[in-house]
Amino acid sequence: MNRDNIKNKLHTWFSRMIMKYSWLRIKFEYKEDRGVFLVSFSPVSQIELSEEFNREAMQFADEMNATYGNEAPLFTDEEALFKLSDNAEVVGVCTSFVTVSNPLPSSTVISVQPRRAVCSWTSSTARTTAETGRNFRQTQLEVSFAYAA
């Protein structure tokens, strides 16, 4: 089933991203009514400073869209395009995924364990814009340009 495959890919990607970006917080859940996972990244203040994170996130969103089409997850920053419920899973800043093999051959257990986060961002990064896939959120800079035009 695509839902399980998508969830596994999300967990794998989230684990890599929160290890690489200690400031990153990801909130996500599956919405039955839409038939897709909704994913929200925060804090936007850090996201806007990280050209590398934006590039990786857009590439991942494009790959998911190419593979899963209408079932691909939808992405936003700080729930700007959609709201997630109180039951949404949250990873990052204080938590991370740890995958533990289960004795049952067809299952994996995902446990969330606390980890220390060190937020160090002493230098600002130049802002740039890049073309995004159809299911990815706009950066604040792109929104500002759109309103100015």
N, C-alpha and C positions, 0 to 999 in steps of 0.2 A: 504494500500500500504506500502511495506517495507521502501521505501524512507522516508515517513513521520515518521514512527516508529523509524527508525534509527536516524533521525534528532532530534526527541524528546529525545531519549536516550543520544545522544551526548550533547545536551543542558543541560540536568540534570547533567550529569557527569562533564561537563565543569564547571558548577556553583559550584559544590562541590570542585573541584580541585582548582579553583582560589581563593576560600575562604580559603582553607587549605594552599595553597602555594602562598603567596602574590607576589612572584617574577615571577610566571608563566605567559606566554603569549601564547595564542593558536590562530592559524590562520587556517581557514578551508573553504572548498567550495565543492559543488557537481559538479562532472565532468560528463556531459552527455555522452561524448565519451567513458569513462571508465565504466560508470554506478555505480560509487561509490563516497563516500565522501573521500576527501583527507584532512588529518589533520597534521599540523606541530606544534611542541612544541618548545619554546625557553625561555630563553637563554640556550644554551648547557652547558655553564660553571656552571650554577646552577643545571641543570639536572644531570650532572655527579657527583655532590656532594650529591645528594639526593637518597639514596638507596630506601627509602620508596616510593618516587614518581615513580621511575622506576618500582618497584614491582607492585604498583597500576595500572600504565599505561599498563604494560604487561598483568596483569590479566584482565583488561577491554578489551584490544585488543583480548585476547583469548576468552573471553565470547562473544564478538561481532562476532568473526569468527565462533564460535560454533553455534551461533543462526542464522546468516545470510549467512554463507558460502561465495560464490563469491561476494555477495553484501556488505560484511563487509567493513567498512572504512579501508583505508590504513594510516599508521602512520609513521612519520619521525621527525627528529630534524632539525630545521632551514632549511627546504626545501632541505635537502641533497639528497633525492631520487626522488623528483619531485618538480616542481615549481608551485606555486599558482598564480592566476591572481590578478590584482589590485582590482578586485571586491570581493575578498575573505573576509569573515567576520573575525574580530579580537576581541578576548576577553582576559581579563586579564590585569595585571599591572594597567591600568587606567580605565578599564571597567568591568562590570559584567552583567550577565543576571538577569532580574527581571521578573518573570512571573506574569501576571495580568489576572484574569479571564475576559472573554469577555461574554457579554450577549448572544451571539449566542452559542447554546449548543455544537456545534461540533468544536469550535475553541478556540485557546489560543493566546494571544498577547504576544510577547516577546519584551521587550524594553531594550535598553542598557543604563545604567546610570553610570556616573563616580563614582569611589570610590578611596580612598587613599590607597596607597600601601606602606608598610614598609618593606624594604629589610634588614633583619638582618640575617647574616650567619657568626657568629664569630668563629665557630669551624668546622674543616673539618671532613667529614665522611669517613670511610674506604671504599675503592672501592671493590665491589664484582661483579661477573658475575652470570647470571642466564639464563637458557634456555628460549628462546623466541618463540612465535608463529610464523607461517610462514608469517604473514602480519605485523610484527613489525620491526622497525628500529634497527640496531645494535648500541651499544654505541661506543664511540670513543675508549674506552679501548678494546672492542672486535675487532674493525677494526684493531687496532695496533697489537693485537695478531695474527690476520689472516695474516697480511702482514709479520710478523716476522716468521711465520711457513713455 
